[in-house]
Amino acid sequence: MDRIKIGKIQNYLRTSLGSKNIKVEGRENKLDSADVTINGDFVGVIFEDNEDGDTCYHFNMTILDLDIN
């Protein structure tokens, strides 16, 4: 993803989730996705989906069972 899209997604996540510590960074050799971190800790991946002429973004976050017990 380009820097403009990444910046817009980062601003959206920061506003929506109420945290200025969220950072979205492009992934090396991946034009359709970006990593999401909070305070430097990896939390998930944003994927760009261009289907039927519409663009949307999917946020994929894995939560391990040991993290919630």
N, CA and C of each residue as an Amber inpcrd file, in Angstrom:
protein
   207
   0.8400000  -1.1850000   0.0000000   0.0000000   0.0000000   0.0000000
   0.8830000   1.2460000   0.0000000   0.3760000   2.2940000  -0.5990000
   1.1720000   3.5140000  -0.6310000   1.0280000   4.2800000   0.6970000
   1.9110000   5.2410000   0.8720000   1.9660000   5.9990000   2.1380000
   0.6740000   6.7550000   2.4360000   0.0110000   7.2430000   1.4050000
  -1.2250000   8.0040000   1.6090000  -2.3110000   7.1040000   2.1900000
  -2.4910000   5.9190000   1.6070000  -3.4800000   4.9720000   2.1260000
  -3.1340000   4.5460000   3.5450000  -1.8570000   4.2380000   3.7710000
  -1.4180000   3.8140000   5.1030000  -1.7040000   4.9070000   6.1230000
  -1.4220000   6.1550000   5.7790000  -1.6910000   7.2740000   6.6910000
  -3.1660000   7.4270000   7.0070000  -4.0160000   7.2750000   5.9820000
  -5.4600000   7.3800000   6.2040000  -5.9690000   6.2510000   7.0880000
  -5.4820000   5.0350000   6.8510000  -5.8940000   3.8940000   7.6710000
  -5.4120000   4.0800000   9.1070000  -4.1770000   4.5260000   9.2740000
  -3.6420000   4.7630000  10.6180000  -4.4820000   5.8010000  11.3610000
  -4.8030000   6.9010000  10.7070000  -5.6340000   7.9280000  11.3460000
  -7.0040000   7.3850000  11.7150000  -7.5850000   6.5740000  10.8270000
  -8.8890000   5.9740000  11.1020000  -8.8160000   5.0690000  12.3420000
  -7.8130000   4.1990000  12.3970000  -7.6830000   3.2850000  13.5400000
  -7.4310000   4.0570000  14.8360000  -6.5750000   5.0600000  14.7890000
  -6.2880000   5.8540000  15.9940000  -7.5520000   6.5360000  16.5090000
  -8.3400000   7.1000000  15.5990000  -9.5740000   7.7750000  15.9950000
 -10.6190000   6.7760000  16.4780000 -10.8180000   5.7140000  15.7290000
 -11.8460000   4.7210000  16.0520000 -11.5630000   3.9820000  17.3490000
 -10.2940000   3.6590000  17.5760000  -9.9270000   2.8670000  18.7460000
  -9.4080000   3.7210000  19.9030000  -9.2960000   5.0130000  19.6820000
  -8.9270000   5.9380000  20.7570000  -7.5060000   5.7760000  21.2690000
  -6.5550000   5.5080000  20.3630000  -5.1640000   5.3560000  20.7920000
  -4.2280000   5.9780000  19.7600000  -3.4130000   6.8970000  20.2240000
  -2.4130000   7.5100000  19.3530000  -1.1710000   6.6320000  19.2230000
  -1.1560000   5.4990000  19.9320000  -0.0080000   4.5980000  19.9130000
  -0.0790000   3.5600000  18.8050000  -1.1440000   3.5930000  18.0000000
  -1.2920000   2.6620000  16.8850000  -0.4630000   3.1630000  15.7080000
   0.2940000   2.2520000  15.1100000   1.1110000   2.5990000  13.9530000
   0.8540000   1.5750000  12.8540000   0.6710000   2.0470000  11.6250000
   0.4900000   1.1830000  10.4700000   1.7040000   1.3770000   9.5650000
   2.3550000   0.2710000   9.2260000   3.5740000   0.3220000   8.4200000
   3.4740000  -0.6300000   7.2410000   3.9430000  -0.1760000   6.0870000
   3.9640000  -1.0320000   4.9110000   4.8300000  -2.2530000   5.1360000
   4.4890000  -3.3170000   4.4350000   5.2460000  -4.5670000   4.5300000
   6.1530000  -4.6900000   3.3150000   7.3620000  -5.1660000   3.5260000
   8.3100000  -5.3340000   2.4430000   7.7710000  -6.3090000   1.4050000
   7.8160000  -5.9130000   0.1570000   7.3900000  -6.7470000  -0.9710000
   5.9090000  -7.1270000  -0.9410000   5.1010000  -6.4360000  -0.1600000
   3.6600000  -6.7010000  -0.1000000   2.9300000  -5.4000000  -0.4170000
   2.3090000  -5.3290000  -1.5880000   1.6410000  -4.1030000  -1.9980000
   0.2000000  -4.0310000  -1.5180000  -0.3430000  -5.1380000  -1.0030000
  -1.7550000  -5.1790000  -0.6320000  -1.9850000  -5.2880000   0.8700000
  -0.9360000  -5.0680000   1.6780000  -1.1130000  -5.2320000   3.1190000
  -0.1390000  -4.3560000   3.9010000  -0.4360000  -4.1870000   5.1950000
   0.4100000  -3.4010000   6.0840000   0.3070000  -3.9660000   7.4940000
   1.3840000  -3.8570000   8.2660000   1.4040000  -4.3220000   9.6490000
   0.8490000  -3.2500000  10.5780000   0.1750000  -3.6910000  11.6290000
  -0.3610000  -2.7930000  12.6480000   0.3380000  -3.1100000  13.9670000
   0.8810000  -2.0680000  14.6050000   1.5220000  -2.2370000  15.9040000
   0.9410000  -1.2480000  16.9060000   1.0330000  -1.6100000  18.1670000
   0.6690000  -0.7080000  19.2580000   1.8530000  -0.6880000  20.2090000
   2.3950000   0.4990000  20.4340000   3.5930000   0.6620000  21.2590000
   4.7140000  -0.2600000  20.8080000   4.8370000  -0.4680000  19.5010000
   5.8990000  -1.2940000  18.9510000   5.6200000  -2.7840000  18.9390000
   4.5200000  -3.2240000  19.5390000   4.1610000  -4.6420000  19.5540000
   3.2260000  -4.9510000  18.3890000   3.5630000  -5.9610000  17.6140000
   2.7470000  -6.3720000  16.4790000   1.3910000  -6.8670000  16.9720000
   0.2980000  -6.3550000  16.3530000  -1.0500000  -6.8040000  16.7380000
  -1.8490000  -7.3650000  15.5770000  -1.4780000  -7.0600000  14.3320000
  -2.2540000  -7.5910000  13.2180000  -1.8160000  -7.0490000  11.8760000
  -2.6050000  -7.4120000  10.8700000  -2.3180000  -7.0330000   9.4900000
  -3.5780000  -6.4550000   8.8620000  -3.4070000  -5.3820000   8.0900000
  -4.4750000  -4.8020000   7.2840000  -4.2750000  -5.2890000   5.8560000
  -5.3310000  -5.8490000   5.2510000  -5.2840000  -6.2900000   3.8610000
  -6.2160000  -5.4230000   3.0290000  -5.7510000  -5.0250000   1.8570000
  -6.5750000  -4.2730000   0.9150000  -7.2950000  -5.2530000   0.0000000
  -8.5910000  -5.0470000  -0.1860000  -9.4090000  -5.9320000  -1.0140000
 -10.0970000  -5.0970000  -2.0880000  -9.7370000  -5.3520000  -3.3360000
 -10.3400000  -4.6600000  -4.4810000 -11.1940000  -5.6590000  -5.2460000
 -12.4580000  -5.7080000  -4.9210000 -13.3490000  -6.6520000  -5.5660000
 -14.5520000  -5.9220000  -6.1310000 -14.9230000  -6.2520000  -7.3520000
 -16.0900000  -5.6630000  -8.0090000 -16.0210000  -4.1420000  -8.0800000
 -14.8200000  -3.5930000  -8.1990000 -14.6720000  -2.1490000  -8.3210000
 -14.7280000  -1.3850000  -7.0100000 -14.9620000  -2.0840000  -5.9110000
 -14.9860000  -1.4550000  -4.5870000 -13.7180000  -1.8250000  -3.8320000
 -13.2220000  -0.8870000  -3.0440000 -12.0470000  -1.1540000  -2.2200000
 -12.4600000  -1.1590000  -0.7650000 -12.0080000  -2.1810000  -0.0240000
 -12.2180000  -2.2200000   1.4230000 -10.9580000  -2.7670000   2.0630000
 -10.8860000  -2.6410000   3.3640000  -9.7030000  -3.0550000   4.1100000
 -10.1270000  -3.9930000   5.2290000  -9.4100000  -5.0960000   5.3720000
  -9.6910000  -6.0840000   6.4070000  -8.5700000  -6.0420000   7.4360000
  -8.9540000  -5.9610000   8.7000000  -7.9730000  -5.9910000   9.7890000
  -8.0220000  -7.3750000  10.4110000  -6.9020000  -8.0890000  10.3560000
  -6.8130000  -9.4440000  10.8780000  -5.9230000  -9.4420000  12.1180000
  -6.5110000  -9.7910000  13.2570000  -5.7870000  -9.8220000  14.5260000
  -5.9800000 -11.1950000  15.1620000  -4.8980000 -11.8700000  15.4570000
  -4.9380000 -13.1730000  16.0930000  -4.7840000 -13.0080000  17.5980000
  -5.6560000 -13.6550000  18.3590000  -5.5700000 -13.6310000  19.8160000
  -5.3220000 -15.0620000  20.2720000  -4.1920000 -15.2770000  20.9110000
  -3.8480000 -16.6050000  21.3900000  -4.6030000 -16.9220000  22.6760000
  -4.9620000 -18.1700000  22.8270000  -5.6930000 -18.6120000  24.0200000
  -4.9160000 -18.3010000  25.2890000  -3.5940000 -18.4630000  25.2570000
  -2.7920000 -18.2000000  26.4570000  -2.8050000 -16.7310000  26.8470000
  -3.1060000 -15.8420000  25.8940000  -3.1660000 -14.4170000  26.1970000
  -4.4400000 -14.0090000  26.9380000  -5.4930000 -14.8240000  26.8540000
  -6.7510000 -14.4470000  27.4950000  -7.0530000 -15.2740000  28.7430000
  -6.1710000 -16.1920000  29.0720000  -6.3640000 -17.0120000  30.2930000
  -5.5500000 -16.4920000  31.4340000
